[in-house]
Amino acid sequence: MYVRMTFFKVKPGKMDELRNLYVNEVIPAHKNNKGIRFVHLLEGLDTKDEGISVTAWDTRGDLETYEKSGEYQKAVARFKEMFADEPVLKSYEVTASSEPLILRIF
């Protein structure tokens, strides 16, 4: 399994607006992507202006197909006015898990 994480910081008072857009546009937009496992928005407990968008993918090919589709760039553009800084995107492979079945499936 492969995970993409976008780390971001929002302008003061913009997290509620960002969350609403995420729930209403980002999550539904991923439902038709091949290999998508989940889409999560994480919000900082101690730093209310920081968050992470997390998506998980069955294969590296599924992740790369999404990356090449241009959908990520479109989504980031929708949030641009809410971001305090440029978001940082990082991708990871899940190599150990409390759910060993996940590693055997892929």
Backbone as JSON, one array per atom type, in Angstrom:
{
  "sequence": "MYVRMTFFKVKPGKMDELRNLYVNEVIPAHKNNKGIRFVHLLEGLDTKDEGISVTAWDTRGDLETYEKSGEYQKAVARFKEMFADEPVLKSYEVTASSEPLILRIF",
  "N": [[0.85, -1.17, 0.0], [0.4, 2.29, -0.62], [0.98, 5.6, 0.48], [-0.01, 8.96, 0.32], [0.8, 12.12, 1.5], [-0.18, 15.34, 2.22], [1.09, 18.11, 3.62], [0.07, 20.98, 5.33], [-0.51, 24.48, 6.1], [-2.94, 26.66, 7.29], [-4.45, 29.89, 6.74], [-5.31, 32.13, 9.44], [-8.42, 31.29, 10.92], [-9.42, 29.86, 8.73], [-9.69, 27.08, 8.69], [-12.19, 25.78, 9.09], [-13.56, 26.4, 6.73], [-11.85, 25.19, 4.88], [-12.12, 22.49, 5.67], [-14.85, 22.04, 5.07], [-14.84, 22.3, 2.26], [-13.12, 20.21, 1.64], [-14.58, 17.95, 2.53], [-16.85, 18.15, 0.9], [-15.88, 18.24, -1.73], [-13.22, 17.12, -2.21], [-13.16, 14.5, -1.01], [-15.46, 13.21, -2.28], [-14.54, 13.37, -4.96], [-12.47, 11.54, -5.07], [-13.64, 9.04, -5.04], [-13.98, 7.65, -7.43], [-11.48, 7.0, -8.28], [-9.13, 4.64, -9.36], [-7.95, 2.14, -7.22], [-7.95, 3.59, -4.85], [-7.83, 3.68, -1.36], [-8.44, 5.07, 1.03], [-9.39, 8.4, 2.1], [-8.34, 10.96, 4.07], [-8.66, 13.75, 6.28], [-6.57, 15.36, 8.43], [-6.4, 17.27, 11.36], [-4.5, 19.56, 13.27], [-4.01, 19.08, 16.76], [-2.79, 20.66, 18.7], [-1.86, 22.74, 17.21], [-3.88, 24.55, 15.62], [-3.98, 25.57, 13.07], [-2.7, 23.9, 11.35], [-2.56, 21.07, 9.15], [-3.07, 17.81, 7.63], [-3.51, 16.16, 4.63], [-4.42, 12.94, 3.78], [-4.04, 10.22, 1.66], [-4.57, 6.85, 0.66], [-3.35, 4.19, -1.34], [-3.78, 1.3, -3.42], [-1.7, 0.32, -5.12], [1.55, 1.3, -6.34], [1.39, 2.06, -8.95], [-1.3, 2.86, -9.17], [-1.23, 5.14, -7.56], [0.62, 6.69, -9.01], [-0.76, 7.01, -11.41], [-2.85, 8.65, -10.56], [-1.33, 10.88, -9.78], [-0.4, 11.77, -12.28], [-2.73, 12.55, -13.49], [-3.5, 15.16, -13.03], [-5.41, 15.92, -11.26], [-4.72, 16.33, -8.58], [-3.31, 18.76, -8.63], [-5.37, 20.46, -9.42], [-7.04, 20.28, -7.19], [-5.41, 21.37, -5.16], [-5.24, 23.97, -6.1], [-7.84, 24.85, -5.62], [-7.78, 25.29, -2.91], [-5.95, 27.24, -2.53], [-6.25, 30.0, -1.7], [-6.74, 29.66, 0.97], [-4.5, 28.61, 2.13], [-1.65, 29.28, 4.16], [0.97, 28.97, 3.52], [2.91, 27.35, 0.91], [1.73, 24.09, 0.27], [3.17, 20.91, 1.26], [3.97, 18.0, -0.38], [4.3, 14.55, 0.16], [5.2, 11.17, -0.48], [4.75, 7.75, 0.48], [5.67, 4.32, 1.07], [3.92, 1.71, 2.6], [5.49, -0.28, 4.81], [5.47, -1.72, 7.11], [3.02, -2.79, 9.42], [0.31, -2.69, 11.8], [-1.68, -4.16, 10.95], [-1.19, -6.87, 9.47], [-2.31, -8.15, 7.26], [-2.75, -6.21, 5.36], [-0.23, -5.78, 4.24], [0.25, -8.24, 2.98], [-1.71, -8.38, 1.02], [-0.98, -6.59, -0.94]],
  "CA": [[0.0, 0.0, 0.0], [1.15, 3.53, -0.74], [0.28, 6.71, 1.13], [0.39, 10.33, -0.04], [0.45, 13.06, 2.57], [0.04, 16.75, 1.92], [1.2, 18.88, 4.86], [-0.27, 22.37, 5.02], [-0.85, 25.43, 7.16], [-3.97, 27.56, 6.77], [-4.54, 31.24, 7.3], [-6.18, 32.15, 10.62], [-9.87, 31.24, 10.71], [-9.77, 29.22, 7.46], [-9.77, 25.62, 8.77], [-13.57, 25.32, 8.89], [-13.84, 26.53, 5.29], [-11.07, 24.15, 4.21], [-12.75, 21.21, 5.98], [-16.08, 21.92, 4.3], [-14.47, 22.06, 0.86], [-12.54, 18.86, 1.6], [-15.68, 16.98, 2.67], [-17.8, 18.27, -0.2], [-15.27, 18.12, -3.06], [-12.06, 16.23, -2.31], [-13.54, 13.12, -0.72], [-16.25, 12.63, -3.38], [-13.76, 13.29, -6.2], [-11.6, 10.36, -5.04], [-14.39, 7.78, -5.05], [-13.87, 6.95, -8.72], [-10.07, 6.74, -8.61], [-8.73, 3.24, -9.23], [-6.98, 1.8, -6.19], [-8.0, 4.44, -3.64], [-8.23, 2.97, -0.14], [-9.12, 6.04, 1.89], [-9.04, 9.82, 2.03], [-8.54, 11.51, 5.41], [-8.16, 15.07, 6.62], [-6.12, 15.43, 9.82], [-6.23, 18.64, 11.84], [-3.64, 19.61, 14.43], [-4.63, 19.24, 18.08], [-2.16, 21.78, 19.39], [-1.68, 23.83, 16.24], [-5.17, 24.51, 14.91], [-3.84, 26.04, 11.7], [-1.95, 22.92, 10.57], [-3.29, 19.87, 8.81], [-2.48, 16.86, 6.69], [-4.43, 15.37, 3.81], [-3.83, 11.61, 3.61], [-4.73, 9.26, 0.79], [-3.88, 5.57, 0.57], [-3.54, 3.59, -2.65], [-3.44, -0.12, -3.48], [-0.41, 0.08, -5.77], [2.3, 2.48, -6.75], [0.84, 2.43, -10.25], [-2.53, 3.62, -8.93], [-0.8, 6.45, -7.05], [1.25, 7.44, -10.1], [-1.82, 7.38, -12.36], [-3.5, 9.81, -9.98], [-0.39, 12.01, -9.86], [-0.31, 12.22, -13.67], [-4.05, 12.97, -13.96], [-3.69, 16.6, -12.85], [-6.46, 16.17, -10.26], [-4.12, 16.87, -7.35], [-3.01, 20.17, -8.86], [-6.66, 21.16, -9.41], [-7.51, 20.34, -5.8], [-4.57, 22.34, -4.44], [-5.63, 25.3, -6.58], [-9.1, 25.22, -4.95], [-7.48, 25.66, -1.52], [-4.84, 28.2, -2.53], [-6.54, 31.2, -0.91], [-6.82, 29.3, 2.39], [-3.18, 28.22, 2.62], [-0.73, 30.32, 4.62], [2.21, 28.66, 2.81], [2.77, 26.28, -0.08], [1.66, 22.76, 0.88], [4.28, 20.0, 0.97], [3.49, 16.67, -0.71], [5.25, 13.46, 0.32], [4.62, 9.86, -0.73], [5.39, 6.71, 1.26], [5.22, 2.94, 0.95], [3.68, 1.08, 3.9], [6.37, -1.44, 4.87], [5.15, -2.43, 8.35], [1.67, -2.4, 9.81], [-0.36, -3.47, 12.84], [-2.62, -4.99, 10.18], [-0.32, -7.57, 8.53], [-3.03, -8.52, 6.06], [-2.54, -5.12, 4.4], [1.04, -5.99, 3.54], [0.17, -9.44, 2.16], [-2.61, -8.14, -0.1], [-0.33, -5.8, -1.97]],
  "C": [[0.9, 1.23, 0.0], [0.31, 4.68, -0.19], [0.88, 8.02, 0.65], [-0.07, 11.24, 1.08], [0.8, 14.47, 2.12], [-0.02, 17.52, 3.25], [0.93, 20.34, 4.53], [-0.54, 23.17, 6.28], [-1.86, 26.4, 6.55], [-3.87, 28.93, 7.42], [-5.48, 31.21, 8.5], [-7.66, 32.16, 10.24], [-10.33, 30.52, 9.46], [-9.97, 27.7, 7.54], [-11.19, 25.11, 8.55], [-13.95, 25.35, 7.4], [-13.11, 25.43, 4.51], [-11.72, 22.79, 4.44], [-14.03, 21.0, 5.17], [-15.81, 21.63, 2.83], [-13.91, 20.65, 0.69], [-13.63, 17.8, 1.61], [-16.57, 16.98, 1.43], [-17.2, 18.08, -1.59], [-14.15, 17.09, -3.14], [-12.45, 14.78, -2.09], [-14.39, 12.53, -1.85], [-15.46, 12.46, -4.68], [-12.87, 12.05, -6.24], [-12.35, 9.04, -5.19], [-14.25, 6.99, -6.33], [-12.43, 6.65, -9.13], [-9.74, 5.27, -8.36], [-7.71, 3.09, -8.11], [-7.02, 2.66, -4.94], [-8.51, 3.61, -2.47], [-9.0, 3.9, 0.8], [-8.59, 7.43, 1.65], [-9.36, 10.39, 3.41], [-7.99, 12.94, 5.48], [-7.81, 15.05, 8.1], [-5.92, 16.89, 10.19], [-5.43, 18.61, 13.14], [-4.42, 19.81, 15.73], [-4.1, 20.49, 18.78], [-1.97, 22.99, 18.48], [-2.87, 23.8, 15.29], [-5.08, 24.95, 13.45], [-3.05, 25.07, 10.82], [-2.78, 21.68, 10.31], [-2.52, 19.0, 7.84], [-3.63, 16.19, 5.94], [-3.73, 14.05, 3.52], [-4.69, 10.79, 2.66], [-3.9, 7.99, 0.76], [-4.31, 4.87, -0.72], [-3.09, 2.14, -2.64], [-2.04, -0.36, -4.02], [0.28, 1.4, -6.09], [1.79, 2.99, -8.1], [-0.43, 3.25, -10.11], [-2.19, 5.04, -8.47], [-0.23, 7.29, -8.19], [0.23, 7.87, -11.16], [-2.55, 8.61, -11.86], [-2.6, 11.05, -10.1], [-0.35, 12.61, -11.27], [-1.63, 12.79, -14.19], [-4.27, 14.48, -13.88], [-4.74, 16.94, -11.81], [-5.91, 16.76, -8.97], [-3.87, 18.37, -7.5], [-4.3, 21.0, -8.86], [-7.18, 21.33, -7.99], [-6.72, 21.38, -5.01], [-4.95, 23.77, -4.85], [-6.91, 25.78, -5.9], [-8.86, 25.73, -3.53], [-6.48, 26.81, -1.41], [-5.08, 29.42, -1.64], [-6.61, 30.93, 0.59], [-5.46, 28.99, 2.99], [-2.35, 29.43, 3.04], [0.61, 30.2, 3.89], [1.92, 27.62, 1.74], [2.67, 24.93, 0.65], [2.85, 21.89, 0.44], [3.71, 18.6, 0.78], [4.61, 15.65, -0.55], [4.51, 12.15, 0.11], [5.45, 8.8, -0.01], [4.85, 5.34, 0.87], [5.03, 2.4, 2.36], [4.5, -0.21, 3.91], [6.21, -2.26, 6.15], [3.8, -1.92, 8.82], [1.18, -3.26, 10.97], [-1.4, -4.39, 12.22], [-1.81, -5.74, 9.12], [-1.0, -7.98, 7.23], [-2.84, -7.46, 4.97], [-1.28, -5.36, 3.58], [0.99, -7.2, 2.63], [-0.69, -9.23, 0.92], [-1.88, -7.47, -1.25], [1.09, -6.26, -2.13]]
}
